[in-house]
């Protein structure tokens, strides 16, 4: 597994949008994204922080069902 870089919430959202996610709504500093997979809908919540903690980013990727390699390639 590659080492995840330090990214902001906005950078994470841009990378996830390149992977097919779309913004559904925002409440305060949290943005909800979703993607229609083959047999289900996958969603995740990304906080708009200046810098996401690595554990938070890893949790977002797990919730979204995205591998770290895919995410890093879209940055």
Z-matrix of the N, CA and C atoms (Angstrom, degrees):
N
C 1 1.435
C 2 1.527 1 108.76
N 3 1.340 2 117.83 1 128.41
C 4 1.458 3 119.00 2 -179.22
C 5 1.524 4 111.28 3 -71.55
N 6 1.292 5 114.52 4 157.28
C 7 1.452 6 120.39 5 177.99
C 8 1.522 7 108.63 6 -73.16
N 9 1.309 8 117.22 7 129.40
C 10 1.457 9 120.60 8 -179.15
C 11 1.523 10 110.28 9 -77.91
N 12 1.332 11 117.01 10 135.66
C 13 1.463 12 119.93 11 179.21
C 14 1.524 13 110.92 12 -80.53
N 15 1.315 14 116.67 13 163.71
C 16 1.461 15 121.68 14 173.92
C 17 1.520 16 107.39 15 -79.33
N 18 1.317 17 116.82 16 121.61
C 19 1.460 18 121.52 17 179.68
C 20 1.522 19 109.12 18 -132.94
N 21 1.328 20 114.88 19 159.84
C 22 1.458 21 119.67 20 175.26
C 23 1.527 22 109.03 21 -85.85
N 24 1.310 23 116.47 22 169.80
C 25 1.455 24 120.22 23 177.55
C 26 1.521 25 111.68 24 -62.78
N 27 1.339 26 116.71 25 -39.39
C 28 1.468 27 120.66 26 179.44
C 29 1.524 28 111.35 27 -64.84
N 30 1.337 29 117.94 28 -39.71
C 31 1.463 30 121.12 29 178.10
C 32 1.523 31 110.78 30 -66.07
N 33 1.323 32 117.12 31 -38.72
C 34 1.462 33 120.75 32 177.82
C 35 1.520 34 110.61 33 -64.27
N 36 1.332 35 117.07 34 -41.11
C 37 1.465 36 120.86 35 178.97
C 38 1.523 37 110.58 36 -63.35
N 39 1.329 38 117.87 37 -43.67
C 40 1.466 39 121.14 38 178.81
C 41 1.527 40 111.30 39 -60.49
N 42 1.329 41 116.78 40 -42.83
C 43 1.468 42 120.41 41 179.58
C 44 1.524 43 110.96 42 -65.34
N 45 1.338 44 117.09 43 -41.13
C 46 1.464 45 120.31 44 178.78
C 47 1.525 46 111.25 45 -67.71
N 48 1.339 47 117.41 46 -34.46
C 49 1.468 48 119.83 47 176.76
C 50 1.526 49 110.64 48 -65.05
N 51 1.321 50 117.39 49 -35.54
C 52 1.468 51 120.57 50 175.86
C 53 1.522 52 111.59 51 -65.66
N 54 1.336 53 116.80 52 -23.26
C 55 1.464 54 121.80 53 178.04
C 56 1.529 55 112.17 54 -89.49
N 57 1.333 56 117.48 55 5.18
C 58 1.460 57 120.50 56 175.19
C 59 1.516 58 116.10 57 105.49
N 60 1.311 59 118.26 58 1.87
C 61 1.465 60 120.98 59 177.98
C 62 1.521 61 109.93 60 -80.34
N 63 1.330 62 116.22 61 150.65
C 64 1.459 63 121.08 62 175.06
C 65 1.526 64 108.78 63 -126.70
N 66 1.333 65 115.38 64 149.28
C 67 1.456 66 119.87 65 178.68
C 68 1.520 67 109.15 66 -76.31
N 69 1.315 68 116.34 67 128.33
C 70 1.456 69 122.03 68 179.83
C 71 1.521 70 110.24 69 -97.25
N 72 1.319 71 116.61 70 -49.46
C 73 1.456 72 120.22 71 -179.36
C 74 1.522 73 109.77 72 -160.52
N 75 1.323 74 114.16 73 169.35
C 76 1.460 75 120.81 74 176.95
C 77 1.514 76 107.68 75 -138.73
N 78 1.312 77 115.19 76 137.04
C 79 1.455 78 120.83 77 175.01
C 80 1.518 79 107.35 78 -131.96
N 81 1.295 80 116.36 79 109.86
C 82 1.450 81 120.55 80 -175.99
C 83 1.514 82 109.98 81 65.70
N 84 1.314 83 116.31 82 -124.59
C 85 1.461 84 120.18 83 -177.94
C 86 1.520 85 113.10 84 -99.94
N 87 1.324 86 118.39 85 17.66
C 88 1.467 87 121.29 86 -179.27
C 89 1.527 88 109.84 87 -118.48
N 90 1.332 89 115.80 88 130.09
C 91 1.457 90 122.75 89 -179.76
C 92 1.524 91 108.62 90 -109.55
N 93 1.326 92 116.46 91 132.43
C 94 1.461 93 122.16 92 178.85
C 95 1.525 94 107.89 93 -101.01
N 96 1.334 95 115.71 94 126.67
C 97 1.464 96 122.67 95 179.36
C 98 1.518 97 109.07 96 -117.77
N 99 1.347 98 115.82 97 152.73
C 100 1.464 99 118.56 98 174.42
C 101 1.516 100 109.88 99 -145.66
N 102 1.336 101 114.36 100 158.46
C 103 1.460 102 122.14 101 177.43
C 104 1.516 103 107.56 102 -143.06
N 105 1.322 104 116.55 103 135.44
C 106 1.461 105 120.80 104 176.07
C 107 1.518 106 108.38 105 -84.07
N 108 1.327 107 115.81 106 112.22
C 109 1.462 108 121.08 107 176.59
C 110 1.529 109 108.19 108 -87.06
N 111 1.307 110 117.37 109 -175.42
C 112 1.459 111 120.79 110 -176.70
C 113 1.531 112 112.42 111 -59.74
N 114 1.325 113 117.06 112 -46.94
C 115 1.453 114 119.51 113 -174.57
C 116 1.520 115 113.69 114 -121.90
N 117 1.343 116 118.16 115 3.59
C 118 1.447 117 119.82 116 -178.44
C 119 1.526 118 110.06 117 -158.41
N 120 1.304 119 115.50 118 169.50
C 121 1.461 120 121.87 119 176.27
C 122 1.523 121 107.88 120 -101.87
N 123 1.319 122 116.56 121 129.98
C 124 1.460 123 122.37 122 -179.27
C 125 1.521 124 107.75 123 -110.43
N 126 1.324 125 116.09 124 133.42
C 127 1.457 126 119.71 125 179.61
C 128 1.508 127 111.67 126 -133.57
N 129 1.327 128 115.27 127 163.13
C 130 1.461 129 120.61 128 176.17
C 131 1.520 130 109.33 129 -156.11
N 132 1.315 131 115.20 130 161.64
C 133 1.460 132 122.77 131 -179.58
C 134 1.518 133 108.02 132 -119.40
N 135 1.350 134 116.45 133 128.34
C 136 1.459 135 121.47 134 -178.68
C 137 1.522 136 108.76 135 -120.59
N 138 1.336 137 118.50 136 123.41
C 139 1.462 138 120.47 137 175.39
C 140 1.532 139 110.29 138 -78.17
N 141 1.313 140 116.81 139 142.94
C 142 1.465 141 121.21 140 -179.92
C 143 1.527 142 110.70 141 -88.08
N 144 1.308 143 116.57 142 62.55
C 145 1.456 144 121.55 143 178.56
C 146 1.520 145 109.84 144 -90.98
N 147 1.327 146 116.00 145 157.89
C 148 1.463 147 120.36 146 178.73
C 149 1.523 148 110.84 147 -64.46
N 150 1.325 149 116.73 148 -33.98
C 151 1.464 150 121.64 149 177.26
C 152 1.517 151 108.42 150 -146.86
N 153 1.345 152 116.03 151 124.60
C 154 1.464 153 120.61 152 179.03
C 155 1.529 154 109.72 153 -83.91
N 156 1.301 155 116.57 154 138.11
C 157 1.456 156 120.61 155 173.04
C 158 1.529 157 108.40 156 -66.53
N 159 1.312 158 116.67 157 149.34
C 160 1.464 159 120.95 158 -177.46
C 161 1.525 160 111.16 159 -60.23
N 162 1.322 161 117.31 160 -40.69
C 163 1.464 162 120.50 161 178.27
C 164 1.522 163 112.04 162 -64.24
N 165 1.319 164 116.77 163 -37.24
C 166 1.471 165 120.91 164 177.16
C 167 1.509 166 110.13 165 -65.75
N 168 1.330 167 117.35 166 -45.31
C 169 1.461 168 121.27 167 179.08
C 170 1.521 169 110.72 168 -62.67
N 171 1.321 170 117.10 169 -41.78
C 172 1.468 171 120.60 170 178.32
C 173 1.532 172 110.62 171 -62.08
N 174 1.338 173 117.08 172 -39.86
C 175 1.460 174 121.16 173 177.24
C 176 1.514 175 112.45 174 -65.23
N 177 1.341 176 116.85 175 -39.13
C 178 1.468 177 121.17 176 177.58
C 179 1.520 178 109.91 177 -62.22
N 180 1.338 179 116.63 178 -45.05
C 181 1.460 180 120.29 179 -179.40
C 182 1.522 181 111.67 180 -65.64
N 183 1.325 182 117.23 181 -37.58
C 184 1.464 183 120.71 182 177.33
C 185 1.525 184 110.26 183 -65.43
N 186 1.325 185 116.51 184 -43.67
C 187 1.467 186 121.25 185 178.99
C 188 1.526 187 110.57 186 -62.82
N 189 1.338 188 116.71 187 -36.59
C 190 1.458 189 121.60 188 -178.12
C 191 1.520 190 112.78 189 -81.97
N 192 1.327 191 117.42 190 -14.80
C 193 1.464 192 120.39 191 -178.05
C 194 1.517 193 112.33 192 73.76
N 195 1.334 194 116.98 193 33.16
C 196 1.458 195 122.66 194 -178.32
C 197 1.522 196 108.72 195 -112.31
N 198 1.329 197 116.73 196 133.35
C 199 1.459 198 120.69 197 176.36
C 200 1.517 199 109.76 198 -75.35
N 201 1.312 200 116.89 199 151.54
C 202 1.459 201 122.19 200 -178.80
C 203 1.524 202 111.20 201 -60.46
N 204 1.327 203 117.71 202 -37.41
C 205 1.461 204 121.32 203 179.73
C 206 1.517 205 111.14 204 -62.13
N 207 1.334 206 117.13 205 -42.58
C 208 1.459 207 121.53 206 178.23
C 209 1.521 208 110.71 207 -62.43
N 210 1.320 209 116.01 208 -43.34
C 211 1.453 210 120.77 209 -178.24
C 212 1.519 211 111.19 210 -64.70
N 213 1.339 212 117.61 211 -47.38
C 214 1.462 213 121.97 212 -178.04
C 215 1.527 214 110.01 213 -63.28
N 216 1.322 215 118.51 214 -34.73
C 217 1.456 216 121.52 215 179.49
C 218 1.524 217 112.30 216 -66.56
N 219 1.327 218 117.80 217 -23.77
C 220 1.461 219 121.62 218 -178.88
C 221 1.526 220 114.56 219 -91.75
N 222 1.322 221 117.27 220 -3.88
C 223 1.471 222 120.05 221 179.56
C 224 1.512 223 111.68 222 -75.14
